[in-house]
């Protein structure tokens, strides 16, 4: 019995791996990992300097002291700090990533798919019109033949 189960499980696993969704997901993960470097570079090279024009280029240095005295940084820090600058930096990275993905990938792809669907619908509509026209012509031919036979029968 175990011999019958082994190939079934293996075949199921093979079918799972060969499904298009798994391959698409793997490609998306690889592209996402590479895309993260681009987004991080944009944040460090463009966003942080823009924020730096107002305050500091390193968003991680923005913090609020919840319970003082707050002195030092890293392991030597005292007091209780809320590091809202890191949250702001992560939020900006997320918003930039989402915007780039939407405007450079999702929006163009949805427009492309909408155009494809419109073309397909137009082709189907034209095909139906042609079929209806052919059907009408065939009905007219049939009616003409019936009329011709009818007039031929009355002559005999």
Buried (B, 14 or more C-beta within 10 A) or exposed (E): EEEEEEEEEEEEEEEEEEEEEEEEEEEEEEEEEEBEEEBEEBBBEEBBEEBEEEEEEBBBEBBEEEEEEBEEEEEEEEEEBEBEBBEBBEEBBEEBBEEBBEEEEEEEEEEEEEEEEEEEEEEEEEEEEEEEEEEEEEEEEEEEEEEEEEEEEEEE
